[in-house]
Amino acid sequence: MIKRIRKYLAPAPHIERLPEDEVNRQYPIYRRRILESTFLGYAGFYLVRNNLSVVSKEIEGALGYDHSSIGSILAATAISYGVGKFIMGSISDRSDPRKFMALGLLLTAICNFAFGGIGNLHMHMALWSLNGFVQGMGWPPCGRSMGHWYSVRERGVFFSIWNTSHNLGGGIAGFFAAYVAGLYGWQAAFYFPGAVAALGSIYLFIRLRDTPQSVGLPPIEEYKNDYTDEELKHGVNEKELGTKELLFDYVLTNKYVWLLAIANFFAYIVRYSMLDWGPMYLREVKDATLAGGGLAILVIEFGGIPSTIFFGWVSDKYGGRRGMISVLCMIPIVLAFAAIALTPPGYLWFDMCMLAVIGCFIYPVINLITIAALDLTSKKAIGTAAGFIGMFGYIGRTVQAKGFGWMVDHFSKIYSLHTAWLIVMYTILACALITIVMLATMWRLKPKA
């Protein structure tokens, strides 16, 4: 059975090269096609990932869960997604993205259908853990595709354009989930996105393709005449790597990958603090409504769309100084969190503006951390490297998901609900400062020549 699955998911074979005039005609078409399909496909993954936090308060009321219970579900999916992203990253580097990504989106849709039809905490934890694990089949095949169709010197711009897909999907997810839940109940926040994801799986299977060579085109380095010094000397290495080579030659022995992974741990705490807990925080402390809580996620996600592309372009213009740009982006985030924490209820418009600032600057950081790691590895190991760094990020999300839920329940009994949330906000600020310190050590780091 496993052999059959491996054979089915195996990379598409190289075919005979097309005539030069056809290469020049089809290459731009396929590049746009790959960007389009991975962009929309990955946005679809977020529809069935960012829907839980929006209706968490409704689930608490309907099923008798408390903050800690919701935190446990969020933590379970975070850690399973981190592990899944690492494992699936290694597998995706040896798979056809068209089949691999389509299968992942279908499986996560099924998990959402099941979650909406069950009202048991342990089953919810198990299902959302499984959902998190198969969600790991989203990013790695996109990374493999982008690495094979876009060269190193254009990576900052085009990876950044693609990376805004999760802003689109995540932003729509919050608003969409809140809207259908308001009409049909909390279960609808899982049924409707699940249906969209199932259709997206079919779209990916039809539209996405593997490497340029699998459709009769040359490697991207040849097409763009964009070689590193090593490639000029030894030629482009198009050999598919084994698991041992992926892990030990390109990831686990690279000190910069480890440094970026640890920085990602704290950056993800900052990123997901408001995505996981923002709707509930605004409703319990700032008197927001259900729709207002859903709007908060949209504001955060959409706030990062133009900035992610812009700072990706800036990092290319500064010779790939991803660390330097990331540090500069973290400073407004610290100021925005401090402003939210110190602003009293009644100024929801101001809180939303600060959430937009957070989204505007945190997503370029997350994007550039990943790109910095990819700069230091082979395009054949992109999924593995991104999966490793992503695993650390989602361990960070796990810590904040479970930790912040526990902190609110614990400190609200000792002090007040407002004070408990204030302690959470100060914890987020501390993590943001640690992220700055970690990334500052990579201020001068550039892609390897």
SULQUIWO-V541499 format. One record per residue. N is the residue number from 0. SS is DSSP state (H for helix, E for strand, L for the rest). PHI is phi in degrees with one decimal (NA if undefined). PSI is psi in whole degrees, -180 to 180 (NA if undefined). Layout:
# SULQUIWO-V541499
n=(N;N)
ss=(SS;SS)
phi=(PHI;PHI)
psi=(PSI;PSI)
This chain:
# SULQUIWO-V541499
n=(0;1;2;3;4;5;6;7;8;9;10;11;12;13;14;15;16;17;18;19;20;21;22;23;24;25;26;27;28;29;30;31;32;33;34;35;36;37;38;39;40;41;42;43;44;45;46;47;48;49;50;51;52;53;54;55;56;57;58;59;60;61;62;63;64;65;66;67;68;69;70;71;72;73;74;75;76;77;78;79;80;81;82;83;84;85;86;87;88;89;90;91;92;93;94;95;96;97;98;99;100;101;102;103;104;105;106;107;108;109;110;111;112;113;114;115;116;117;118;119;120;121;122;123;124;125;126;127;128;129;130;131;132;133;134;135;136;137;138;139;140;141;142;143;144;145;146;147;148;149;150;151;152;153;154;155;156;157;158;159;160;161;162;163;164;165;166;167;168;169;170;171;172;173;174;175;176;177;178;179;180;181;182;183;184;185;186;187;188;189;190;191;192;193;194;195;196;197;198;199;200;201;202;203;204;205;206;207;208;209;210;211;212;213;214;215;216;217;218;219;220;221;222;223;224;225;226;227;228;229;230;231;232;233;234;235;236;237;238;239;240;241;242;243;244;245;246;247;248;249;250;251;252;253;254;255;256;257;258;259;260;261;262;263;264;265;266;267;268;269;270;271;272;273;274;275;276;277;278;279;280;281;282;283;284;285;286;287;288;289;290;291;292;293;294;295;296;297;298;299;300;301;302;303;304;305;306;307;308;309;310;311;312;313;314;315;316;317;318;319;320;321;322;323;324;325;326;327;328;329;330;331;332;333;334;335;336;337;338;339;340;341;342;343;344;345;346;347;348;349;350;351;352;353;354;355;356;357;358;359;360;361;362;363;364;365;366;367;368;369;370;371;372;373;374;375;376;377;378;379;380;381;382;383;384;385;386;387;388;389;390;391;392;393;394;395;396;397;398;399;400;401;402;403;404;405;406;407;408;409;410;411;412;413;414;415;416;417;418;419;420;421;422;423;424;425;426;427;428;429;430;431;432;433;434;435;436;437;438;439;440;441;442;443;444;445;446;447;448)
ss=(L;H;H;H;H;H;H;H;H;L;L;L;L;L;L;L;L;L;L;H;H;H;H;H;H;H;H;H;H;H;H;H;H;H;H;H;H;H;H;H;H;H;H;H;H;H;H;L;L;L;L;L;H;H;H;H;H;H;H;H;H;H;H;L;L;L;H;H;H;H;H;H;H;H;H;H;H;H;H;H;H;H;H;H;H;H;H;H;H;H;H;H;L;L;L;L;H;H;H;H;H;H;H;H;H;H;H;H;H;H;H;H;H;H;H;H;L;L;L;L;H;H;H;H;H;H;H;H;H;H;H;H;H;H;H;H;H;H;H;H;H;H;H;H;H;H;H;H;H;L;L;H;H;H;H;H;H;H;H;H;H;H;H;L;H;H;H;H;H;H;H;H;H;H;H;H;H;H;H;H;H;H;H;H;L;L;L;H;H;H;H;H;H;H;H;H;H;H;H;H;H;H;H;H;H;H;H;L;L;L;L;H;H;H;H;L;L;L;L;H;H;H;H;H;L;L;L;L;H;H;H;H;H;H;L;L;L;L;L;L;L;L;H;H;H;H;H;H;H;H;L;L;L;L;H;H;H;H;H;H;H;H;H;H;H;H;H;H;H;H;H;H;H;H;H;H;H;H;H;H;H;H;H;H;H;L;L;L;L;H;H;H;H;H;H;H;H;H;H;H;H;H;H;L;H;H;H;H;H;H;H;H;H;H;H;H;H;L;L;L;L;H;H;H;H;H;H;H;H;H;H;H;H;H;H;H;H;H;H;H;H;H;L;L;L;L;L;H;H;H;H;H;H;H;H;H;H;H;H;H;H;H;H;H;H;H;H;H;H;H;H;H;H;H;H;L;L;L;H;H;H;H;H;H;H;H;H;H;H;H;H;H;H;H;H;H;H;H;H;H;H;H;H;H;H;H;H;H;H;H;H;H;H;H;L;L;H;H;H;H;H;H;H;H;H;H;H;H;H;H;H;H;H;H;H;H;H;H;H;H;L;L;L;L;L;L;L;L;L)
phi=(NA;-63.6;-62.7;-66.8;-64.6;-60.1;-65.2;-65.5;-86.8;-56.6;-54.1;-64.6;-69.3;-70.2;-117.0;-60.7;-67.7;-74.5;-58.9;-58.9;-66.2;-70.9;-59.1;-65.2;-79.5;-88.4;-57.3;-61.5;-64.7;-66.7;-62.1;-65.4;-65.7;-66.0;-62.1;-63.1;-69.6;-69.3;-63.0;-69.3;-63.8;-71.2;-60.1;-63.0;-61.1;-73.7;-60.5;-107.5;-124.1;-94.4;-88.9;-67.1;-62.0;-65.8;-107.1;-61.7;-68.3;-66.8;-66.2;-57.0;-67.1;-79.1;-113.8;76.7;-77.2;-112.2;-59.0;-65.9;-65.6;-62.2;-60.9;-65.9;-65.1;-63.1;-67.1;-62.8;-71.5;-66.5;-69.8;-68.2;-68.7;-60.0;-65.7;-63.1;-64.9;-70.1;-65.2;-66.9;-62.4;-66.1;-68.9;-65.7;-65.7;-122.1;-135.7;-83.1;-55.8;-59.2;-77.8;-64.7;-71.5;-62.9;-63.6;-61.1;-67.4;-65.6;-65.4;-70.6;-64.7;-62.2;-60.4;-67.9;-58.0;-66.8;-61.7;-68.4;-96.7;-124.7;-126.6;-119.8;-60.1;-65.7;-68.8;-63.1;-63.3;-65.4;-67.0;-74.5;-68.3;-63.7;-60.1;-60.4;-64.7;-75.9;-62.7;-65.1;-89.5;-91.3;-66.3;-55.4;-66.2;-66.9;-61.0;-61.6;-63.5;-64.9;-66.0;-88.2;-108.2;-133.8;-81.0;-59.8;-74.2;-112.9;-64.2;-58.6;-72.2;-75.5;-63.7;-69.0;-61.0;-62.6;-64.3;-72.6;-59.6;-75.1;-67.1;-63.2;-64.8;-66.0;-66.6;-65.2;-57.3;-63.6;-68.9;-62.8;-62.5;-64.5;-66.3;-71.0;-67.0;-64.6;-88.7;-123.8;103.6;-62.6;-62.0;-63.5;-66.4;-111.3;-68.1;-66.7;-60.8;-61.6;-65.3;-63.7;-64.5;-62.4;-64.9;-62.8;-62.8;-64.5;-59.1;-63.1;-63.1;-80.3;-96.7;-76.6;-135.0;-87.6;-75.9;-56.1;-65.4;-73.7;-119.6;83.6;-113.7;-76.5;-58.8;-61.4;-62.3;-71.4;-63.5;-93.5;51.2;-126.1;-110.8;-80.6;-59.5;-66.0;-69.2;-63.1;-80.5;-113.1;90.1;-73.9;-89.6;-103.7;-73.8;-72.9;-89.5;-83.0;-59.9;-63.3;-64.4;-58.7;-75.2;-90.6;-84.6;-122.2;-121.1;-68.1;-99.6;-99.2;-64.3;-71.0;-63.2;-64.2;-63.2;-66.6;-64.4;-68.0;-62.1;-65.0;-55.3;-75.9;-64.6;-71.8;-60.9;-65.2;-61.6;-87.8;-56.5;-85.5;-71.4;-82.0;-117.2;-56.3;-57.7;-70.7;-59.6;-65.1;-76.1;-89.2;-111.9;-109.1;62.6;-79.0;-93.3;-57.9;-64.2;-64.3;-64.3;-65.3;-63.4;-59.5;-66.2;-61.1;-61.8;-63.4;-66.8;-69.6;-62.5;-91.8;-67.8;-66.8;-69.7;-60.9;-66.4;-62.7;-73.4;-63.4;-63.5;-61.7;-64.1;-65.6;-65.3;-97.2;73.0;83.0;-79.9;-65.8;-64.0;-60.6;-64.0;-63.2;-61.1;-64.2;-72.3;-72.0;-62.7;-62.7;-65.0;-58.7;-65.0;-68.1;-63.8;-62.3;-64.5;-62.9;-63.3;-93.5;-85.5;-73.5;-58.9;105.3;-124.3;-60.5;-60.7;-70.6;-60.1;-63.9;-62.9;-68.4;-64.1;-63.6;-62.8;-60.1;-62.3;-60.2;-108.3;-75.6;-69.4;-58.6;-64.1;-59.5;-63.3;-72.4;-60.9;-67.5;-61.8;-59.5;-68.3;-66.0;-60.4;-102.7;-128.2;-83.8;-64.1;-78.7;-117.6;-60.8;-62.5;-67.4;-63.1;-64.9;-64.9;-64.9;-67.0;-63.8;-60.4;-63.6;-60.2;-81.2;-66.1;-61.0;-63.8;-61.2;-60.2;-71.8;-62.7;-75.8;-65.5;-69.6;-62.6;-64.6;-61.9;-64.0;-64.0;-70.8;-75.5;-69.6;-76.9;-86.4;-112.0;-148.1;-61.2;-63.0;-66.4;-61.4;-68.2;-65.3;-63.8;-61.0;-62.6;-67.3;-64.7;-61.1;-59.5;-62.2;-64.9;-64.2;-67.1;-63.8;-59.4;-60.3;-61.9;-64.2;-72.2;-63.2;-70.0;-112.0;-53.8;-99.3;-67.8;-128.4;-58.7;-69.1;-81.2)
psi=(-47;-40;-38;-41;-45;-42;-40;-40;-4;150;145;136;153;142;174;138;140;160;155;-39;-35;-36;-49;-30;-41;-26;-50;-34;-47;-36;-44;-37;-42;-44;-43;-50;-40;-35;-55;-37;-45;-32;-37;-35;-36;-25;-32;22;-40;15;-22;-47;-30;-38;17;-37;-37;-37;-41;-47;-38;-35;-1;22;157;-177;-39;-35;-46;-41;-37;-41;-46;-40;-39;-44;-32;-48;-37;-34;-41;-47;-42;-39;-37;-50;-48;-28;-44;-41;-39;-30;-13;29;164;115;-33;-49;-40;-49;-39;-42;-43;-43;-36;-43;-40;-29;-43;-41;-38;-42;-45;-40;-42;-21;5;148;36;132;-47;-38;-37;-42;-43;-45;-41;-25;-44;-40;-45;-41;-47;-18;-23;-6;7;-60;-50;-46;-29;-43;-42;-45;-48;-37;-30;-21;-10;134;171;-43;-11;7;-41;-44;-54;-34;-37;-40;-48;-38;-21;-5;-38;-23;-44;-52;-43;-40;-45;-36;-47;-47;-43;-47;-43;-39;-52;-31;-37;-29;-41;1;167;-29;-32;-25;-11;-34;-49;-49;-35;-40;-41;-41;-38;-43;-37;-33;-42;-42;-45;-41;-34;-39;-38;153;167;-130;163;-39;-24;-12;19;22;158;167;154;-34;-38;-44;-41;-3;49;86;147;169;-38;-39;-37;-35;-43;-7;161;129;107;14;133;133;151;170;-43;-43;-43;-47;-50;-30;-26;-17;-68;-21;7;111;-33;-34;-40;-44;-43;-35;-42;-41;-37;-32;-51;-34;-35;-31;-44;-46;-50;-7;-47;-24;-41;-39;-9;-49;-43;-40;-47;-34;-34;-26;-36;9;34;161;178;-47;-37;-39;-42;-37;-32;-42;-41;-42;-44;-49;-48;-27;-23;-4;-59;-35;-36;-45;-45;-48;-26;-44;-43;-41;-34;-43;-28;28;24;27;69;-38;-45;-48;-38;-43;-45;-33;-27;-25;-49;-27;-45;-45;-38;-43;-40;-41;-43;-44;-35;-8;128;166;154;-5;51;-34;-37;-41;-41;-39;-41;-36;-37;-40;-44;-48;-38;-35;-23;-34;-38;-37;-50;-43;-47;-30;-45;-45;-39;-39;-40;-31;-25;6;179;152;-18;-11;16;-46;-40;-47;-47;-37;-39;-47;-40;-35;-43;-40;-42;-18;-40;-42;-38;-45;-46;-36;-51;-42;-44;-36;-44;-42;-42;-47;-43;-53;-23;-25;-30;-44;-103;166;-40;-44;-38;-44;-31;-38;-40;-44;-39;-33;-41;-43;-42;-41;-36;-40;-39;-39;-42;-45;-44;-45;-27;-26;-13;24;-41;3;134;165;148;142;NA)
